[in-house]
Amino acid sequence: MSYNFLIYISYSYALPIGNPLEFEILKRGYAVKWFSDEHEGQQAIINKSNTLRSIKDVIAYNPTIILAVTNNVPDFINALKVQVFHGFLTYKRPEKNNKDAHFRIRGFFDLYCTQGPTTTSGFRDKQKAHPHFEVIETGWSKVDSLFPLKKNKIKNTILIASTFTERLSLAYNGSVYSEIKRLSSLGLFNFFMVLHPKIPANIKQKWETLNGKHFTYIDTTDIIPLFKEADIMFADTTSAIQEFLLQQKPVVTYNHTFKHKYLIDVNNASDLQNAFNEAFSFPKELLKNIGEFVENLHPYNDGESSKRIISATIEFLHKDKNYLKKKPLNLIRKFKIRKRLNYFTLKTFNEAFTVKIDD
């Protein structure tokens, strides 16, 4: 049987998540197209030959399965709607219900392909109150290329990564900038830096001025190769921390909201050199804590999460879903989607999409 897959995104950071899914879909001989509902994402996929330019093109394509690497998806398309996450569960803010942002049920998806036990348990708890979707643990496509893990010779290489929220971001911090400038000029460490696509251009340009023998600013969303090359990471609260930790490598954080036992956290830029030296000693207790964290976050180290996602979606497509309730009315969210896409229709599909296979 043939299937029309649609990879539905909003921003460029979805590409490293969607690309391995596209590869797996094409390997199986199925059709796949891309669509973005935001300008930044549209520019990121503009050179792909299988990009749909408008929502009318999406409807004409008639997708069977939509793999959403974003939070919302049009309810007026009759297809199996699958949430493929654009990041790991992170703890950035000290609000009482901090986890709810990750486990927010928006009422659009038939299936959540979860990354590991922490995500799976959270969505299964939500499923009890909102029984209109299914949860299948598959692992996450973005990190497939990390595996198998390889042990490299230590080169005192540090990858710097930062979130885009100004009050949480090290990229905006003048004292951090000055200390990294000092350390790179001394040649004590070799730095690579990547910044979130949403960080303003003037901040990126400021860090780019540090380019030299021991510092390189790299403008990319494909950071897995940099993960492999780096010995340790320096970050703030960015979700890239969780991805990097899958390699069982230390992470130094600056002013992290929470004092996790699997991180080395500092609050003053003057403490960075000592923290880096500690990380490069690879403390046994720290590595043990990282291992325990990873086992709950993403226990799959075979590099085959994309295969599991595609297999799970096809299997669920054909499954009898009569046990699922109808999706909620969601009138406000549905209107917002129509306004964003400039496509207004009364059509909506509130039941999970199913394709039966004839005996």
C-alpha atoms as one frame of an Amber mdcrd trajectory, in Angstrom:
protein
   0.000   0.000   0.000   1.223   3.532  -0.743   1.195   6.453   1.692   1.510
  10.215   1.278   3.545  11.604   4.178   3.659  15.305   5.013   6.369  16.760
   7.259   4.713  19.833   8.761   7.016  22.414  10.380   7.133  26.019  11.519
  10.837  26.845  12.021  14.206  25.829  10.607  15.212  23.877  13.712  12.728
  21.228  12.554  14.911  20.211   9.602  17.328  17.955  11.542  14.250  16.228
  12.982  12.411  15.862   9.688  15.367  14.947   7.463  15.956  11.460   8.922
  12.202  10.824   8.744  12.223  11.848   5.085  15.157   9.502   4.431  13.319
   6.576   6.034  10.078   7.324   4.161  11.852   7.477   0.794  13.803   4.317
   1.590  10.479   2.521   1.949   9.265   3.868  -1.382   6.547   6.202  -0.078
   5.798   9.795  -1.073   6.836  12.666   1.202   6.381  16.444   1.022   7.311
  19.350   3.312   5.232  22.335   4.387   5.897  25.224   6.777   3.266  27.531
   8.257   5.862  30.223   9.144   8.068  32.357   6.879  11.300  31.362   8.651
  10.553  27.699   8.077   9.507  28.335   4.485  12.893  29.913   3.778  14.648
  26.928   5.357  13.019  24.423   2.981  12.863  26.639  -0.102  15.587  24.655
  -1.899  13.946  21.290  -1.329  12.357  19.868  -4.468   9.434  18.355  -2.527
   8.150  21.488  -0.803   4.495  22.519  -0.878   4.127  26.309  -1.095   0.569
  26.841   0.126  -2.083  25.200   2.250  -4.114  24.681  -0.949  -1.186  22.648
  -2.287  -1.218  20.611   0.924  -4.912  19.842   0.539  -4.427  18.878  -3.113
  -1.546  16.567  -2.109  -4.025  14.732   0.156  -1.589  13.478   2.827  -2.243
  10.173   4.546   0.023  10.842   7.533   1.127  14.255   8.842   4.307  14.245
  10.922   4.194  17.540  12.823   7.481  18.938  14.106   5.550  21.818  15.641
   2.756  22.325  18.150  -0.298  22.695  15.923  -1.618  21.180  12.733  -4.690
  22.048  10.599  -7.789  20.205  11.793  -9.446  20.590   8.388  -7.094  18.093
   6.718  -8.340  14.524   6.972  -5.154  12.619   7.755  -3.492  10.831  10.650
  -1.941  13.641  12.691   1.226  12.700  14.559   3.216  14.833  16.999   6.978
  14.481  16.521   8.588  16.737  19.082  10.899  19.662  18.310  12.762  19.283
  21.606  13.167  17.262  24.758  11.332  17.947  28.002  13.320  20.748  29.631
  13.106  22.593  32.929  13.787  26.243  32.198  11.398  28.095  34.447  10.533
  27.652  38.114   6.777  27.789  37.644   4.771  25.279  39.626   3.478  23.534
  36.527   6.692  23.789  34.513   6.223  20.420  32.799   2.804  21.335  31.442
   4.309  23.326  28.568   5.781  20.089  27.189   2.698  18.003  27.966   0.132
  20.536  26.803  -2.721  18.833  24.975  -3.888  21.099  22.161  -6.510  18.703
  20.814  -5.147  18.232  17.280  -3.147  15.004  17.362  -4.169  11.371  16.999
  -0.783  10.007  18.035   2.185  11.159  20.100   5.481   9.427  19.235   7.323
   9.893  22.505  11.069   9.994  23.070  11.496   7.948  26.238   9.985   7.017
  29.623   9.755  10.581  30.983   7.817  11.790  27.953   5.755   8.631  27.640
   4.599   8.637  31.253   3.678  12.331  31.058   1.500  11.909  27.981  -0.100
   8.728  29.267  -1.100  10.616  32.390  -2.672  13.276  30.163  -4.336  10.588
  28.073  -6.444   9.529  31.050  -8.109  12.948  31.119  -8.080  13.440  27.322
  -8.737  10.011  25.759  -8.746  11.199  22.148  -5.162  10.230  21.284  -2.702
   7.346  21.529   0.868   7.311  22.867   3.639   5.140  21.410   7.245   5.336
  22.592   9.599   5.371  19.602  12.629   7.491  20.428  13.420  10.737  18.595
  14.505  10.989  14.969  16.812  13.969  15.476  19.364  12.008  17.479  19.588
   8.949  15.210  22.839  10.176  13.681  24.463  10.399  17.122  24.651   6.619
  17.240  26.590   4.450  17.540  28.582   6.475  20.043  32.306   6.728  19.403
  34.996   7.602  21.893  37.241  10.330  20.510  40.607  11.546  21.683  40.130
  14.492  24.071  41.031  17.781  22.363  39.825  20.255  25.014  36.950  21.131
  22.694  33.894  22.900  24.129  30.623  23.418  22.277  28.754  26.553  23.402
  24.978  26.535  22.887  22.366  29.026  24.029  18.619  29.434  24.240  16.872
  32.450  22.674  14.989  33.749  25.757  17.039  36.800  26.786  16.740  36.416
  30.559  17.836  32.771  30.318  20.436  33.116  27.576  24.201  33.266  28.141
  24.590  34.798  24.663  23.356  38.173  25.946  25.597  38.168  29.023  28.536
  40.570  28.825  30.602  38.918  31.556  30.281  35.514  29.908  31.319  37.021
  26.590  34.395  38.628  28.154  35.444  35.412  29.906  35.084  33.272  26.791
  37.064  35.905  24.880  39.820  35.707  27.510  39.936  31.900  27.572  39.967
  31.596  23.789  42.764  34.161  23.486  44.834  32.148  25.975  44.285  28.978
  23.958  43.311  26.949  27.029  40.259  25.504  25.278  38.946  25.230  21.742
  35.435  26.650  21.402  32.693  26.067  18.852  29.523  28.109  19.216  26.002
  27.735  17.806  23.069  30.013  18.611  19.325  29.521  18.366  17.849  30.806
  15.064  15.621  33.236  16.969  18.550  35.083  18.619  18.933  38.589  17.079
  21.534  39.096  14.365  23.480  41.717  16.373  24.091  39.204  19.181  25.281
  36.604  16.699  27.573  39.146  15.052  29.069  40.088  18.424  30.109  36.505
  19.123  31.306  36.059  15.557  33.949  38.728  16.186  35.708  36.208  18.465
  36.481  33.934  15.507  40.099  32.869  15.587  42.413  29.945  16.212  40.543
  28.782  19.337  37.009  30.066  18.719  34.630  29.393  15.818  31.069  30.640
  15.500  28.990  28.329  13.279  25.622  29.354  11.854  23.725  26.064  11.562
  20.752  24.142  12.897  22.452  20.802  12.214  24.373  20.514  15.466  24.690
  16.733  15.789  28.109  16.730  14.016  29.265  19.378  16.517  28.004  17.241
  19.401  30.230  14.424  18.178  33.271  16.658  17.829  32.960  18.369  21.223
  34.308  16.876  24.454  32.000  18.887  26.724  29.253  21.485  26.364  28.761
  24.940  27.853  25.126  26.091  27.849  22.335  27.814  29.783  18.900  26.188
  29.728  18.764  25.261  26.042  17.156  21.944  25.112  20.398  21.087  23.296
  21.713  20.080  26.739  19.554  16.968  26.794  20.598  16.013  23.278  24.281
  16.402  24.108  23.970  14.356  27.312  22.911  11.311  25.294  26.614  10.933
  24.510  27.406  10.590  28.240  29.544  13.754  28.071  29.620  16.488  30.773
  27.746  19.781  30.458  28.625  23.029  32.257  25.662  25.386  32.611  25.469
  29.073  33.437  22.698  30.170  35.813  20.511  27.172  35.146  17.113  27.504
  36.804  17.433  24.105  38.470  20.444  22.465  40.133  20.345  19.098  38.422
  22.850  16.532  39.668  23.801  15.622  36.091  25.041  19.177  35.348  27.933
  21.332  36.555  26.295  24.700  37.161  28.000  28.049  37.799  26.570  31.464
  38.599  29.612  33.646  37.923  31.573  33.923  34.701  34.791  33.992  36.723
  34.105  30.361  37.736  33.938  29.047  34.196  37.590  28.035  33.867  37.429
  25.888  36.999  34.127  24.386  35.903  35.545  23.488  32.499  38.561  21.847
  34.156  36.223  19.861  36.404  34.208  18.706  33.396  37.374  17.602  31.602
  38.223  15.379  34.580  35.032  13.414  33.778  33.983  12.828  37.423  32.637
   9.300  37.985  29.676  10.456  40.066  28.676  12.991  37.431  28.852  10.393
  34.650  26.764   8.016  36.744  24.108  10.710  37.184  24.154  11.459  33.453
  23.650   7.774  32.673  20.623   7.527  34.960  19.123  10.673  33.436  19.614
   9.433  29.866  18.003   6.075  30.630  14.744   7.871  31.408  15.057  10.563
  28.754  15.958   8.517  25.663  17.130   4.927  26.240  17.433   4.154  22.520
  21.036   4.094  21.303  20.575   2.091  18.100  20.005   5.074  15.792  16.715
   3.605  14.560  14.114   5.910  16.089  13.075   7.164  12.627  12.296   3.586
  11.628  10.200   3.108  14.753   8.297   6.361  14.137   7.388   5.478  10.541
   6.468   1.902  11.461   4.369   3.073  14.421   2.453   5.628  12.353   1.641
   3.165   9.569   0.554   0.495  12.031  -1.603   2.982  13.949  -3.087   4.318
  10.709  -4.697   0.927  10.112  -5.667   0.216  13.717  -9.307   0.299  14.828
  -9.557   3.523  16.846 -13.139   3.276  18.038 -11.849   3.330  21.616 -10.693
   6.936  21.139 -13.031   9.813  21.912 -13.629  12.690  19.507 -11.212  15.591
  19.712 -12.408  18.740  21.533 -14.114  21.581  19.650 -11.070  23.849  20.071
 -12.781  26.778  18.356 -10.237  29.450  19.296  -7.201  27.385  18.284  -8.901
  26.348  15.061  -9.620  29.972  14.191  -5.987  30.924  14.894  -4.744  28.222
  12.530  -7.063  29.428   9.789  -5.956  33.013  10.326  -2.257  32.085  10.219
  -2.755  30.123   6.989  -5.235  32.634   5.557  -7.527  29.740   4.772 -11.021
  29.834   6.175 -13.249  26.796   6.080 -15.956  25.282   8.262 -14.631  21.809
   7.526 -13.061  20.027  10.508 -12.209  16.431  11.382 -12.515  15.494  15.040
 -12.154  11.722  14.769  -8.851   9.883  14.451  -8.119   9.103  10.803  -8.143
   5.411   9.901  -7.426   3.490   6.701  -8.708  -0.076   6.807  -6.844  -2.792
   4.986  -9.133  -5.141   3.103  -8.771  -8.800   4.021
